[in-house]
């Protein structure tokens, strides 16, 4: 063990993400002090990883850990979100952390907890919350990093974050993915930037995850529509997704979908693994957090919510099996051209994806108003181009859209995306029609189209809804021929139908 203060940064929590992030940091020449509550885990990690470029310093306790760090100390926490984070912070404060030292929570914390922690620990340390996306491989060779908190604290950790983040090629905007242990990628644009104050980093990471939910659900619906409508085998579907990955849909999720569909079953080599996987999906909470937050702020993220509900519905496996014996669907089966449907599903996926991302960015736009953040949406799209799960060619176009117009209120109004939907919407509607006639559930596709049609409509039936609310609950209504904010109430039960103006001043 080494207690000399020569480590550039410390990391607490040596589960999969912690181990890989520590190795990533060390590969870039920074000396990393590490601590884990179970000492055997820490010692095993040190023994398995000798000779890293920066070096690893194993610490038996938190006092030794804090003493090993150069001032101002920089401590990364990678433990389970929730009370465990506060416990570790309290223990660090009791172990010698000082006012100018920086604690960075890199777990999947709820952004409101990050806001609370920055206030609660103010004057005791400088606290940052940084989203980390990319999974195990991202942590090891370059994640997308979304830091939020005090700007001056961010500047202290910026050299480390810039070094360890994923990189994209300056000219092509594509991720550079040739990192190897001990030989990291150092050229290119780093996939990290300062997001904003207090909980902004964790909030943007949460929305990233919610977009990931709907992106995955849309891909699953595209797969299932083609499988059911055309009776395609998994290897044929793999080839379709591989072809799609060469065009506008080029993304990590499309790529791995092709790989998954081509994988044979280790237990039954003549079969494909995906066909033997249980159709019941789990979720860790970020999609739910986003859905609840959108409801709280009154923002329509229909497709994101449907993606969360789709996972919930999938988990009712036993009920669905029983229901399938009693609830009948249509007898329609698609008889059209195979290639035409494949093309139409690709277009529908592209259009739905545009709507899903539009919802995510619209939600962030509202959140910055609520929390007084200054979010740079072009920069956010840029740092999602590499390292993270939703990395895709598509994000370059989003960045360009917000570069053209930083105040763009909805991604669908950008000329590029407007034209893409115009080109693809006939196919989009055809696919949804096929799904509905065939009885194939496609909630994300359908909700994305409903969002598009609702958003583009000058008039919606909410006029009748206003009348209903005023009739049964005297909730008042506004009129089209009076200024917004002028409210009226009708005495619906009176023969005179008297209308009165309600003054809320």
N, C-alpha and C positions, 0 to 999 in steps of 0.2 A: 504494500500500500504506500501511497505517496501523498503527503500533505503539504508539499511545497506549492506555493501559489503561482503555478505556471500554466494552468489550463486556460484556454481561451473561452471555453463555454462548458457548462455542465448540463447533463441530461438525466432526468429521473424517470424511471419506468422502462424496463427492458423487456417488454413484450415484443411482438413481431415488429410493430411500427417503430418502437423506441430503438431496438437494436439496429434496424436498417437506417434510421435517420442518423444515429450516432456514427455508423460506418461511413455514411455519405459525407458527414461533416469532416470526419478524420481524413477521408480520401482527398479532401480539398485543402489539406495542410493545417487544419486547426486541431489543436490538442483538446481532447474531450474528456472531462471527468464524468464518470458514470456512477449511478447509485440505483440499487433496487432493494426493496424492502426485504426480499429473500436473498441473503448474501450469496447463497450457492448459485443463484441465477446470474448475479453480477460476475462472480469468479469464473463461471463457465464461459460467459461471454468474453471476458478478457483472455482466457486460455485459448479460445477458439480463433482469436483474431490478433495474432502477434504481428508486429511490423507494419501497421497502418502508417501512411505518410505523415499524418499529424501526430498520431499517438493516442492511446487510450489510457486513462488513469482510473483504476478501480478504487472505490471508496467504501469502507466498511460501515460508516455511519454518516449522518448528515453534517455533524461538526467537521469531520474530516473532508467531506465533500465541499462544504463552503470554504474551508481553509485552502483547498486546492485551486480555487478560482482567482484569476487576476481581477483587480478592480477596474472599473465597475463590474461587478459580477453579473454574468448572464446565465440564467438558469432556464432550461426548457423542461416543462412538465408534460409527460405523456402517460397519464393515468386515466382510469375510467371517469367519464364526465359525471359531475354531480358533487356530492359531499366529499368524495375522495380528493378532489382538487383543493378544496378549502383546507382539508386536513394537512395536506402536503405543504401548502403555503404557510399555515400556522407553524408547522414544525420547522420550516426554513427560517421564519422570523425568529424563532426561539434558538436557532443554531448559528446566528451571526449575520444574517442578511441585513443590509443597511439601506438607508434611504435612497441612495443613488443606484443601488443594484436593481437589475431588471429581471423580472420573472415573466416567462412567456408560456402561456397555456396553449399547447398545440393539440389538445384533444378536441373531441367533437362537442364542445360545450354549447349550451343554449346562450344566445347572444345577450339575453337579459341578465344571466348570471355574470357574464363578462362585464357588463355595465356596472352591476352591483359591486363586483370585486375591485374594479378600478377605484370606485369611491371608497369602499371599505378599507382598502390597504393603502390609500393615499397617505403620504407622510411616513409610511413604513418601508415602502419599496416602490418601484415603478413597474406597473403591471400592463402587459400586452396580451391580447388574445389573437392567435394566428390560426386560421383555417389551413389544413394540410390535405391536399387531395392527390390521389394517385395510387392508393393502396400500398401493398408491400413493395412492389417493384418501384413505384414512384418514390417512396421514402428512401429506397436504397440508391437510386440512380438519378433522381431529379423529380420532385413533386411540383405541383402548382401551390404557391404559398400566398395566403391572404391575411396579412397582418393588420391589426387595428389597435388603436390606443394612442397614447401620447406621442406626438410626432418626433420629439427630440429623443425619446427612448427608441423609436423605430430607427433613427439614424445611427444609433449605437450598434444595432444588430444587422443593419442593411448589408454590410460587406459579407457577412455569413450567409444571409438569405439569398443574395445575388449569386453567390458561389454555388450553393447547394440546390437551387431551383432548377427545374427543367429548362432547356434552352431551345429556342426556335431559330431557324435560319433567317438571316436578315432579309435576303432577297425573296425566297419562296414562302416564308412564313410557316414552313413545315417543321415539326419537332425534329430535333437532332437526337437520334436514339442509339448511338454507338458506345455508350458508357460501359466500362468494365470495372470490376473491383480493382482499386488502386490506380485506375486510369480514367478519371472522370471527364465529362464534357466541360470545357471551359470557354469555348467560343459561342457566339450567338446571343440572342436577346433573352435575359432571364425571365422566367414566368412567375414573377412576383412584383408587387408594387405596394406602396402604402395605400390602404383602402380608405381609412378614415378614423375618426375618434372612437374611443371606448369599444363598443361591441360591433362596430362596422365589419371588421374582418370575419368574425364568426357568423354574422348575419349573411354576408355574401356567400360564405361557405355553405350555409344552410340552404340558400336559394340554389346554389350550384347542385347540391344533392337532390333538391326537389326537381330540378330540370333533368337530372340523371334519372329519377324515377320515371318521368313521363317519356323520356327518350327511350328507355328500356322497354316500357309498356308499348309504345308505338311500334318498335321493332318486333316485339312479340306478337302484336296483332297482325303486322304485315306477314310474318312467318305463318301464323295460323290460318289467315285468309287464303294464302296460296296453298298451304298444305291441304286444307279442307276442300277448297273449291276445285283444285286441279289434281288432287290425289297424288301430290309429289312426294318422292322419297327425300330423306334428309340430305343425301349427297347432292341431289338436284337443287335443293334449296340452298345448300352451301355454295354451289356454283353461282346461283343467282345473286346472293349477297356479296360474293367475291367480285362479281362484275359491277354491282352497285358501288362498291368501295373504290372504283376507279374514277367515279364522277363526282357530282355535287354532294353525294351522301358519304364521301370518304371520311371515315371516323374510326376511332378506336373501338367503339361499341359495334359498328357494322363489321369491322375486321374480326373481332373475337366471336361474333355471332357465326360468321362463316366457319371459323375454326371449330366452334362447339358442334355445329351441325355435321361436320365431317368426322368427328371423333367416334371411333368404334367403341363398343362396350367391352371393357376389360374382362367381364364375366361371360359375355356372349359375343365373341369377335365377329360373328356374322351379322350382328345387329348394331344399330347406332345408339350411343349412350343417351342422347337427348330423348329418344323414344322410351327410355326406361327410367327417366327421372320423374319423381312425383310432382304433379301439377299443383303445388301448394307453396306459395312464396312467403317469406318473412320480411320484416322491415325493422329498422333500428330507431325510428322516431323522427328523423329530420323532415321527412315528407309530411308527417302529421303536424310537426311544429309549423311548417310553412303554411299548411292548409288552415290551421287555427289562426295564425297571424294574418293571413289574407282575409279571413272572415272578420277579424277584429278591425282591420283597416278598411273593410268594405271594397276589396279589390277582387275582380273576377279572374281567378286562376283555375277555370273550369277543368282544363286538361290535367293539371297537376293534381287536383283533388281526385279526379277520376282514376288517375294512376294509383293513388294511395288506396282508394276504395277497391280497385281491381285486385290489389294484394289481399285486402281483407276478405273479399269474396272468394278468392282462390283458397284461403285458409279454411273455408267451410266445406272441405272435401267430402266428409261423410254425408253432410246434408245434400250436397250437390249430386252425389251418387244416388241417394234415395229419390231426390226430386226428378232426376232424369228418367225414372221409371213411371212417373205420373204426369209430368208436364210436357205437352207436345209442342213441337215447333213446326215450321213450314216444310213442305215437301219439295220446294224449289231446289234445283241444282244448276250450277252454272254450265252452260253449253257453248259458251263463246270461244274465241280464239285464245289459246294459251299465252302467246307472246303479248297479245294486247292487254290481257289482265296483268301480267307481270309488269309491263310498262306502266299501267294505270296505278298499280299498288305502289310502285316506286314514286310516282308523282304525288300520290296521296300522302305517302310518308314524308316527302319533302315539304308539302304544304302544311301538314299537321305539325311538323317540327318547327316551321317558322312561327306558327301560332303559339306553340308551347314556349319557345324562347321569348316571344313577345310578351307573354304573360309574366315570365320570370323577371324580365327587365322592367316591366310596368310596375311590378310589385316592389322592386328595389327603388324605383323612382319615388313611389309613395313613401317608402320607409325613410328615405333621406329627408323628406319633409317632416315626418313624425319625430325623427331623432336629431334633426339639424345637422345631418352629415352632408358632405360635398363629395358625392360618388362620381368617379370618372368612368363612364360605361364603356368607352372605347378601350381604356386601359384594362378594365375587368375582362372584357372579351379577349384582349391580347394575352393575358396571363392564363386564360383557359385553353389556349391553343396547344399547349404542351403539358405533359406531366399528369394532368387530371383525367378523370374517367370520361368526361364529355369532350375531350379534345377532338377537334374536327376541322376540316377545311372550311366548313360553314362559319366558324367563329371569325375567320379573317374578314368575311363579308360583313359580319356584325360590327366588328371594330371599324371598318371603313364607313359603315352607315353612321355611327356615332361620331366619327371624325368629321364627316360632312356636316352633321347637324348635332351638336352636343345636347341640344334641347329637344331632340326627337321624342315625341310623346308616346309613339308606338312603333315598333320595328316594322309592322306591316305597311306603314306609311312611307317608308324609305323607297325610292324609285326601284332599286334592284329587287327588293323582296316583294314589292307591289307587283312587278312584272312577273316574277316567278309564280306567284299565286294566280295571276291572270292566266298564265300559260297552263298551269296544272289543275285548276279548279274543276274543269269538266271531268277529268279522270278521277279526281278526289270524290266528286259526287257519285260517279259511277261505282266506285269501289264501296262507298258506304251503302249505296243501293243494293249492291250484290250481297254485302254483309247482312243487311236487314232482311232481304228476301230469303237468304239462306239460313237465317237464324243463328248467325255467328256473332258472338259478342265482340264489339269493337268500341268500347266506351271512350278510349282516348281519341281515336279517329273521329268519332261522332261528336264528342264535346269540343274538339278543336274546330270543326266546321260550324257548330252552333255558336262558338265564340266569334268566329269570323263573320258569320251572317248577322249576329247581333251587333257587333261593333260597327259594321258598315251600314247599319240601318238608321236612317234619319228618324224613323218612327218605330216604336215598340209598343206592345199592348199594356204597358205600365199605366196608361191613362185610365183604363178600366180598373186596374189594380188600385189606383189612387181612390177611385170612387168606392170600391169595395171596402177599403180600410176606413174611409170616412163614414160609410153607411153603418158598419157594425161597431166602430170604435171611436168615432168622432176624431179621427187622426188628422183631419184637414187635408187639403189638396192645393196644388198650384194650377194656374190657368195659362194657356198658351198666349192669351191676349193681354196678360199683365206681367210686370217685371218679376224676374226670379226673386224668390224670397218673400213674395206677398202670398199669404195663406188664407184660404177660405174654408168655411164649413157649411154644409147643406143640412137643413133639418129634413131628412129624407122621409120621415114618417108623417110630417105635417102636410095637410092638403095644400097649403100655400107654397110648399117647397121653398121656404125662405133661405136665401143665401146670405151669409154674413162674412165680413172680413175679420180675420183674427190677427191682432197686433201682438207680436212676441217681444217688442222692445220693452 
